């Protein structure tokens, strides 16, 4: 994904938000908007998408500075690259309850805008759900890999059995000749 968020992380974000919001389509739109806003996407693009842009920060450095002042979390790595959306939200969520309500409101508006703030608040207030959904997604991937491996092993075993049967048949056929 362009936001650097992998499938399991995106699944966890949707699951955590949807537990409260109960509207997957709205959650998906909100996560897209949040990701774009966290990456300092231009006001023009957000407006073209029909998103409100009041309070939108025009530069990455100002966005980074404002969010760090409000939450204590840096949206950039030490190398200056954006962190993925999941990591940013998880880091902010881990300190969310320690942030006063005025700074929470300002951070929500900065990251999500007025229209999407409730979805972001659902994620930030539900870290256990976010982490649990991520763990489940990761386990599901491992389970799918194990099932696929068992299937391939099963096919491999069948092929070996078939090969042995064919070799035996040819050996018997050649002996009969």
Rosetta constraint file for C-alpha pairs under 8 A:
AtomPair CA 1 CA 5 HARMONIC 5.76 0.50
AtomPair CA 1 CA 6 HARMONIC 6.39 0.50
AtomPair CA 3 CA 35 HARMONIC 6.27 0.50
AtomPair CA 3 CA 36 HARMONIC 7.83 0.50
AtomPair CA 3 CA 39 HARMONIC 7.80 0.50
AtomPair CA 3 CA 84 HARMONIC 5.60 0.50
AtomPair CA 3 CA 85 HARMONIC 6.09 0.50
AtomPair CA 4 CA 83 HARMONIC 7.28 0.50
AtomPair CA 4 CA 84 HARMONIC 4.56 0.50
AtomPair CA 4 CA 85 HARMONIC 6.95 0.50
AtomPair CA 5 CA 9 HARMONIC 5.94 0.50
AtomPair CA 5 CA 10 HARMONIC 6.22 0.50
AtomPair CA 5 CA 84 HARMONIC 5.15 0.50
AtomPair CA 5 CA 85 HARMONIC 5.96 0.50
AtomPair CA 5 CA 86 HARMONIC 6.12 0.50
AtomPair CA 6 CA 10 HARMONIC 6.15 0.50
AtomPair CA 7 CA 11 HARMONIC 6.04 0.50
AtomPair CA 8 CA 12 HARMONIC 6.21 0.50
AtomPair CA 8 CA 134 HARMONIC 5.97 0.50
AtomPair CA 8 CA 137 HARMONIC 5.30 0.50
AtomPair CA 8 CA 138 HARMONIC 6.34 0.50
AtomPair CA 9 CA 13 HARMONIC 6.23 0.50
AtomPair CA 9 CA 86 HARMONIC 5.96 0.50
AtomPair CA 9 CA 134 HARMONIC 5.96 0.50
AtomPair CA 10 CA 14 HARMONIC 6.22 0.50
AtomPair CA 10 CA 86 HARMONIC 7.21 0.50
AtomPair CA 11 CA 15 HARMONIC 6.07 0.50
AtomPair CA 11 CA 133 HARMONIC 7.32 0.50
AtomPair CA 11 CA 134 HARMONIC 7.13 0.50
AtomPair CA 11 CA 137 HARMONIC 7.12 0.50
AtomPair CA 12 CA 16 HARMONIC 6.03 0.50
AtomPair CA 12 CA 129 HARMONIC 7.97 0.50
AtomPair CA 12 CA 130 HARMONIC 5.37 0.50
AtomPair CA 12 CA 131 HARMONIC 7.19 0.50
AtomPair CA 12 CA 132 HARMONIC 7.78 0.50
AtomPair CA 12 CA 133 HARMONIC 4.65 0.50
AtomPair CA 12 CA 134 HARMONIC 4.72 0.50
AtomPair CA 12 CA 137 HARMONIC 7.20 0.50
AtomPair CA 13 CA 17 HARMONIC 6.17 0.50
AtomPair CA 13 CA 31 HARMONIC 7.94 0.50
AtomPair CA 13 CA 86 HARMONIC 7.03 0.50
AtomPair CA 13 CA 123 HARMONIC 6.89 0.50
AtomPair CA 13 CA 130 HARMONIC 6.14 0.50
AtomPair CA 13 CA 133 HARMONIC 7.95 0.50
AtomPair CA 14 CA 18 HARMONIC 5.77 0.50
AtomPair CA 14 CA 24 HARMONIC 7.19 0.50
AtomPair CA 14 CA 27 HARMONIC 6.33 0.50
AtomPair CA 14 CA 28 HARMONIC 6.89 0.50
AtomPair CA 14 CA 31 HARMONIC 7.83 0.50
AtomPair CA 15 CA 19 HARMONIC 6.11 0.50
AtomPair CA 15 CA 129 HARMONIC 7.65 0.50
AtomPair CA 15 CA 130 HARMONIC 7.13 0.50
AtomPair CA 15 CA 133 HARMONIC 6.46 0.50
AtomPair CA 16 CA 20 HARMONIC 7.46 0.50
AtomPair CA 16 CA 122 HARMONIC 7.08 0.50
AtomPair CA 16 CA 123 HARMONIC 5.54 0.50
AtomPair CA 16 CA 126 HARMONIC 6.47 0.50
AtomPair CA 16 CA 127 HARMONIC 7.81 0.50
AtomPair CA 16 CA 129 HARMONIC 5.29 0.50
AtomPair CA 16 CA 130 HARMONIC 4.91 0.50
AtomPair CA 16 CA 133 HARMONIC 7.07 0.50
AtomPair CA 17 CA 21 HARMONIC 6.07 0.50
AtomPair CA 17 CA 22 HARMONIC 7.94 0.50
AtomPair CA 17 CA 27 HARMONIC 6.54 0.50
AtomPair CA 17 CA 119 HARMONIC 5.79 0.50
AtomPair CA 17 CA 120 HARMONIC 7.20 0.50
AtomPair CA 17 CA 122 HARMONIC 5.17 0.50
AtomPair CA 17 CA 123 HARMONIC 5.00 0.50
AtomPair CA 17 CA 126 HARMONIC 8.00 0.50
AtomPair CA 18 CA 22 HARMONIC 4.74 0.50
AtomPair CA 18 CA 23 HARMONIC 6.11 0.50
AtomPair CA 18 CA 24 HARMONIC 6.02 0.50
AtomPair CA 18 CA 27 HARMONIC 6.39 0.50
AtomPair CA 20 CA 119 HARMONIC 7.98 0.50
AtomPair CA 20 CA 122 HARMONIC 6.04 0.50
AtomPair CA 21 CA 27 HARMONIC 7.28 0.50
AtomPair CA 21 CA 118 HARMONIC 7.92 0.50
AtomPair CA 21 CA 119 HARMONIC 6.53 0.50
AtomPair CA 21 CA 122 HARMONIC 7.34 0.50
AtomPair CA 23 CA 27 HARMONIC 6.17 0.50
AtomPair CA 24 CA 28 HARMONIC 6.04 0.50
AtomPair CA 25 CA 29 HARMONIC 6.33 0.50
AtomPair CA 26 CA 30 HARMONIC 6.05 0.50
AtomPair CA 27 CA 31 HARMONIC 6.09 0.50
AtomPair CA 27 CA 119 HARMONIC 6.47 0.50
AtomPair CA 28 CA 32 HARMONIC 6.25 0.50
AtomPair CA 29 CA 33 HARMONIC 6.24 0.50
AtomPair CA 30 CA 34 HARMONIC 6.02 0.50
AtomPair CA 30 CA 112 HARMONIC 7.32 0.50
AtomPair CA 30 CA 116 HARMONIC 5.39 0.50
AtomPair CA 30 CA 119 HARMONIC 6.58 0.50
AtomPair CA 30 CA 120 HARMONIC 7.69 0.50
AtomPair CA 31 CA 35 HARMONIC 5.97 0.50
AtomPair CA 31 CA 120 HARMONIC 7.92 0.50
AtomPair CA 32 CA 36 HARMONIC 6.19 0.50
AtomPair CA 33 CA 37 HARMONIC 6.04 0.50
AtomPair CA 33 CA 46 HARMONIC 7.69 0.50
AtomPair CA 33 CA 51 HARMONIC 7.59 0.50
AtomPair CA 33 CA 112 HARMONIC 6.54 0.50
AtomPair CA 33 CA 116 HARMONIC 7.76 0.50
AtomPair CA 34 CA 38 HARMONIC 6.02 0.50
AtomPair CA 34 CA 111 HARMONIC 5.68 0.50
AtomPair CA 34 CA 112 HARMONIC 4.86 0.50
AtomPair CA 34 CA 116 HARMONIC 7.80 0.50
AtomPair CA 34 CA 120 HARMONIC 7.78 0.50
AtomPair CA 35 CA 39 HARMONIC 6.28 0.50
AtomPair CA 35 CA 85 HARMONIC 5.94 0.50
AtomPair CA 36 CA 40 HARMONIC 6.44 0.50
AtomPair CA 36 CA 41 HARMONIC 5.28 0.50
AtomPair CA 36 CA 46 HARMONIC 7.99 0.50
AtomPair CA 37 CA 41 HARMONIC 5.59 0.50
AtomPair CA 37 CA 56 HARMONIC 7.63 0.50
AtomPair CA 37 CA 110 HARMONIC 7.72 0.50
AtomPair CA 37 CA 111 HARMONIC 5.77 0.50
AtomPair CA 37 CA 112 HARMONIC 6.78 0.50
AtomPair CA 38 CA 63 HARMONIC 7.70 0.50
AtomPair CA 38 CA 75 HARMONIC 7.64 0.50
AtomPair CA 38 CA 85 HARMONIC 7.56 0.50
AtomPair CA 38 CA 111 HARMONIC 5.91 0.50
AtomPair CA 39 CA 60 HARMONIC 7.11 0.50
AtomPair CA 39 CA 82 HARMONIC 7.19 0.50
AtomPair CA 40 CA 57 HARMONIC 6.98 0.50
AtomPair CA 40 CA 58 HARMONIC 6.71 0.50
AtomPair CA 40 CA 59 HARMONIC 6.18 0.50
AtomPair CA 40 CA 60 HARMONIC 5.38 0.50
AtomPair CA 40 CA 63 HARMONIC 7.03 0.50
AtomPair CA 41 CA 45 HARMONIC 6.98 0.50
AtomPair CA 41 CA 46 HARMONIC 7.19 0.50
AtomPair CA 42 CA 46 HARMONIC 6.53 0.50
AtomPair CA 42 CA 58 HARMONIC 6.79 0.50
AtomPair CA 43 CA 47 HARMONIC 6.09 0.50
AtomPair CA 43 CA 53 HARMONIC 6.16 0.50
AtomPair CA 43 CA 56 HARMONIC 6.89 0.50
AtomPair CA 43 CA 58 HARMONIC 7.32 0.50
AtomPair CA 44 CA 48 HARMONIC 6.14 0.50
AtomPair CA 45 CA 49 HARMONIC 6.33 0.50
AtomPair CA 46 CA 50 HARMONIC 6.50 0.50
AtomPair CA 46 CA 51 HARMONIC 5.30 0.50
AtomPair CA 46 CA 52 HARMONIC 7.21 0.50
AtomPair CA 46 CA 53 HARMONIC 6.88 0.50
AtomPair CA 47 CA 51 HARMONIC 5.17 0.50
AtomPair CA 47 CA 52 HARMONIC 6.33 0.50
AtomPair CA 47 CA 53 HARMONIC 6.74 0.50
AtomPair CA 51 CA 113 HARMONIC 7.97 0.50
AtomPair CA 51 CA 115 HARMONIC 7.80 0.50
AtomPair CA 52 CA 113 HARMONIC 6.46 0.50
AtomPair CA 52 CA 114 HARMONIC 7.34 0.50
AtomPair CA 52 CA 115 HARMONIC 7.23 0.50
AtomPair CA 53 CA 113 HARMONIC 6.70 0.50
AtomPair CA 54 CA 113 HARMONIC 7.15 0.50
AtomPair CA 55 CA 109 HARMONIC 7.23 0.50
AtomPair CA 55 CA 110 HARMONIC 6.31 0.50
AtomPair CA 55 CA 113 HARMONIC 7.63 0.50
AtomPair CA 56 CA 110 HARMONIC 6.31 0.50
AtomPair CA 56 CA 113 HARMONIC 7.80 0.50
AtomPair CA 57 CA 62 HARMONIC 6.54 0.50
AtomPair CA 57 CA 63 HARMONIC 5.66 0.50
AtomPair CA 57 CA 110 HARMONIC 7.58 0.50
AtomPair CA 58 CA 62 HARMONIC 7.38 0.50
AtomPair CA 58 CA 63 HARMONIC 7.63 0.50
AtomPair CA 59 CA 63 HARMONIC 6.24 0.50
AtomPair CA 60 CA 64 HARMONIC 5.95 0.50
AtomPair CA 61 CA 65 HARMONIC 6.00 0.50
AtomPair CA 62 CA 66 HARMONIC 6.03 0.50
AtomPair CA 63 CA 67 HARMONIC 6.07 0.50
AtomPair CA 64 CA 68 HARMONIC 5.98 0.50
AtomPair CA 64 CA 74 HARMONIC 6.32 0.50
AtomPair CA 64 CA 75 HARMONIC 6.01 0.50
AtomPair CA 64 CA 76 HARMONIC 7.35 0.50
AtomPair CA 65 CA 69 HARMONIC 6.14 0.50
AtomPair CA 66 CA 70 HARMONIC 6.20 0.50
AtomPair CA 67 CA 71 HARMONIC 5.80 0.50
AtomPair CA 67 CA 72 HARMONIC 7.16 0.50
AtomPair CA 67 CA 73 HARMONIC 6.78 0.50
AtomPair CA 67 CA 74 HARMONIC 7.15 0.50
AtomPair CA 67 CA 75 HARMONIC 7.76 0.50
AtomPair CA 67 CA 107 HARMONIC 6.49 0.50
AtomPair CA 67 CA 110 HARMONIC 7.81 0.50
AtomPair CA 68 CA 72 HARMONIC 4.42 0.50
AtomPair CA 68 CA 73 HARMONIC 4.87 0.50
AtomPair CA 68 CA 74 HARMONIC 5.35 0.50
AtomPair CA 68 CA 75 HARMONIC 7.77 0.50
AtomPair CA 70 CA 99 HARMONIC 7.75 0.50
AtomPair CA 70 CA 103 HARMONIC 5.56 0.50
AtomPair CA 70 CA 104 HARMONIC 7.46 0.50
AtomPair CA 70 CA 106 HARMONIC 7.63 0.50
AtomPair CA 70 CA 107 HARMONIC 6.33 0.50
AtomPair CA 71 CA 92 HARMONIC 6.40 0.50
AtomPair CA 71 CA 95 HARMONIC 7.30 0.50
AtomPair CA 71 CA 96 HARMONIC 7.45 0.50
AtomPair CA 71 CA 99 HARMONIC 6.73 0.50
AtomPair CA 71 CA 103 HARMONIC 7.62 0.50
AtomPair CA 71 CA 104 HARMONIC 7.95 0.50
AtomPair CA 71 CA 107 HARMONIC 7.43 0.50
AtomPair CA 72 CA 92 HARMONIC 7.86 0.50
AtomPair CA 73 CA 88 HARMONIC 7.53 0.50
AtomPair CA 73 CA 91 HARMONIC 6.63 0.50
AtomPair CA 73 CA 92 HARMONIC 6.11 0.50
AtomPair CA 74 CA 88 HARMONIC 7.75 0.50
AtomPair CA 75 CA 82 HARMONIC 6.03 0.50
AtomPair CA 75 CA 83 HARMONIC 5.75 0.50
AtomPair CA 75 CA 88 HARMONIC 5.94 0.50
AtomPair CA 76 CA 80 HARMONIC 5.39 0.50
AtomPair CA 76 CA 81 HARMONIC 5.31 0.50
AtomPair CA 76 CA 82 HARMONIC 4.44 0.50
AtomPair CA 76 CA 83 HARMONIC 5.40 0.50
AtomPair CA 77 CA 81 HARMONIC 5.35 0.50
AtomPair CA 77 CA 82 HARMONIC 6.18 0.50
AtomPair CA 77 CA 83 HARMONIC 6.04 0.50
AtomPair CA 83 CA 87 HARMONIC 6.37 0.50
AtomPair CA 83 CA 88 HARMONIC 6.26 0.50
AtomPair CA 84 CA 88 HARMONIC 6.36 0.50
AtomPair CA 85 CA 89 HARMONIC 6.13 0.50
AtomPair CA 86 CA 90 HARMONIC 5.95 0.50
AtomPair CA 87 CA 91 HARMONIC 5.99 0.50
AtomPair CA 88 CA 92 HARMONIC 6.20 0.50
AtomPair CA 89 CA 93 HARMONIC 5.80 0.50
AtomPair CA 89 CA 123 HARMONIC 7.81 0.50
AtomPair CA 89 CA 124 HARMONIC 6.85 0.50
AtomPair CA 90 CA 94 HARMONIC 6.14 0.50
AtomPair CA 90 CA 124 HARMONIC 7.42 0.50
AtomPair CA 90 CA 127 HARMONIC 7.12 0.50
AtomPair CA 91 CA 95 HARMONIC 7.01 0.50
AtomPair CA 92 CA 96 HARMONIC 5.82 0.50
AtomPair CA 92 CA 124 HARMONIC 7.14 0.50
AtomPair CA 93 CA 97 HARMONIC 7.75 0.50
AtomPair CA 93 CA 123 HARMONIC 7.58 0.50
AtomPair CA 93 CA 124 HARMONIC 4.46 0.50
AtomPair CA 93 CA 125 HARMONIC 6.75 0.50
AtomPair CA 93 CA 126 HARMONIC 7.90 0.50
AtomPair CA 93 CA 127 HARMONIC 6.21 0.50
AtomPair CA 94 CA 124 HARMONIC 7.94 0.50
AtomPair CA 94 CA 127 HARMONIC 7.15 0.50
AtomPair CA 95 CA 99 HARMONIC 6.77 0.50
AtomPair CA 96 CA 104 HARMONIC 7.47 0.50
AtomPair CA 96 CA 124 HARMONIC 6.57 0.50
AtomPair CA 96 CA 125 HARMONIC 7.28 0.50
AtomPair CA 97 CA 125 HARMONIC 7.79 0.50
AtomPair CA 99 CA 103 HARMONIC 6.39 0.50
AtomPair CA 99 CA 104 HARMONIC 6.20 0.50
AtomPair CA 100 CA 104 HARMONIC 6.18 0.50
AtomPair CA 101 CA 105 HARMONIC 6.12 0.50
AtomPair CA 102 CA 106 HARMONIC 6.31 0.50
AtomPair CA 103 CA 107 HARMONIC 5.98 0.50
AtomPair CA 104 CA 108 HARMONIC 6.05 0.50
AtomPair CA 105 CA 109 HARMONIC 6.24 0.50
AtomPair CA 106 CA 110 HARMONIC 6.08 0.50
AtomPair CA 107 CA 111 HARMONIC 6.05 0.50
AtomPair CA 108 CA 112 HARMONIC 5.64 0.50
AtomPair CA 108 CA 113 HARMONIC 6.80 0.50
AtomPair CA 108 CA 114 HARMONIC 7.81 0.50
AtomPair CA 108 CA 117 HARMONIC 5.38 0.50
AtomPair CA 108 CA 120 HARMONIC 6.86 0.50
AtomPair CA 108 CA 121 HARMONIC 7.08 0.50
AtomPair CA 109 CA 113 HARMONIC 4.24 0.50
AtomPair CA 109 CA 114 HARMONIC 5.48 0.50
AtomPair CA 109 CA 117 HARMONIC 6.19 0.50
AtomPair CA 111 CA 117 HARMONIC 7.90 0.50
AtomPair CA 112 CA 116 HARMONIC 5.17 0.50
AtomPair CA 112 CA 117 HARMONIC 5.15 0.50
AtomPair CA 112 CA 120 HARMONIC 6.69 0.50
AtomPair CA 113 CA 117 HARMONIC 5.93 0.50
AtomPair CA 116 CA 120 HARMONIC 6.68 0.50
AtomPair CA 117 CA 121 HARMONIC 6.03 0.50
AtomPair CA 118 CA 122 HARMONIC 6.16 0.50
AtomPair CA 119 CA 123 HARMONIC 6.59 0.50
AtomPair CA 120 CA 124 HARMONIC 6.23 0.50
AtomPair CA 121 CA 125 HARMONIC 5.86 0.50
AtomPair CA 122 CA 126 HARMONIC 6.15 0.50
AtomPair CA 123 CA 127 HARMONIC 6.69 0.50
AtomPair CA 123 CA 130 HARMONIC 6.94 0.50
AtomPair CA 126 CA 130 HARMONIC 6.29 0.50
AtomPair CA 127 CA 131 HARMONIC 6.01 0.50
AtomPair CA 128 CA 132 HARMONIC 5.87 0.50
AtomPair CA 129 CA 133 HARMONIC 5.89 0.50
AtomPair CA 130 CA 134 HARMONIC 6.18 0.50
AtomPair CA 131 CA 135 HARMONIC 6.10 0.50
AtomPair CA 132 CA 136 HARMONIC 6.11 0.50
AtomPair CA 133 CA 137 HARMONIC 6.08 0.50
AtomPair CA 134 CA 138 HARMONIC 6.16 0.50
AtomPair CA 135 CA 139 HARMONIC 6.09 0.50
AtomPair CA 136 CA 140 HARMONIC 5.95 0.50
AtomPair CA 137 CA 141 HARMONIC 6.26 0.50
AtomPair CA 138 CA 142 HARMONIC 6.37 0.50
AtomPair CA 139 CA 143 HARMONIC 5.97 0.50
AtomPair CA 140 CA 144 HARMONIC 6.03 0.50
AtomPair CA 141 CA 145 HARMONIC 6.16 0.50
AtomPair CA 142 CA 146 HARMONIC 6.11 0.50
AtomPair CA 143 CA 147 HARMONIC 6.09 0.50
AtomPair CA 144 CA 148 HARMONIC 6.04 0.50
AtomPair CA 145 CA 149 HARMONIC 6.05 0.50
AtomPair CA 146 CA 150 HARMONIC 6.13 0.50
AtomPair CA 147 CA 151 HARMONIC 6.13 0.50
AtomPair CA 148 CA 152 HARMONIC 6.10 0.50
AtomPair CA 149 CA 153 HARMONIC 5.95 0.50
AtomPair CA 150 CA 154 HARMONIC 5.97 0.50
AtomPair CA 151 CA 155 HARMONIC 6.22 0.50
AtomPair CA 152 CA 156 HARMONIC 5.94 0.50
AtomPair CA 153 CA 157 HARMONIC 5.95 0.50
AtomPair CA 154 CA 158 HARMONIC 6.20 0.50
AtomPair CA 155 CA 159 HARMONIC 6.07 0.50
AtomPair CA 156 CA 160 HARMONIC 6.21 0.50
AtomPair CA 157 CA 161 HARMONIC 6.23 0.50
AtomPair CA 158 CA 162 HARMONIC 6.08 0.50
AtomPair CA 159 CA 163 HARMONIC 5.98 0.50
AtomPair CA 160 CA 164 HARMONIC 6.09 0.50
AtomPair CA 161 CA 165 HARMONIC 6.16 0.50
AtomPair CA 162 CA 166 HARMONIC 6.10 0.50
AtomPair CA 163 CA 167 HARMONIC 6.10 0.50
AtomPair CA 164 CA 168 HARMONIC 6.06 0.50
AtomPair CA 165 CA 169 HARMONIC 6.07 0.50
AtomPair CA 166 CA 170 HARMONIC 6.18 0.50
AtomPair CA 167 CA 171 HARMONIC 6.05 0.50
AtomPair CA 168 CA 172 HARMONIC 6.11 0.50
AtomPair CA 169 CA 173 HARMONIC 5.99 0.50
AtomPair CA 170 CA 174 HARMONIC 5.96 0.50
AtomPair CA 171 CA 175 HARMONIC 6.13 0.50
AtomPair CA 172 CA 176 HARMONIC 6.17 0.50
AtomPair CA 173 CA 177 HARMONIC 6.49 0.50
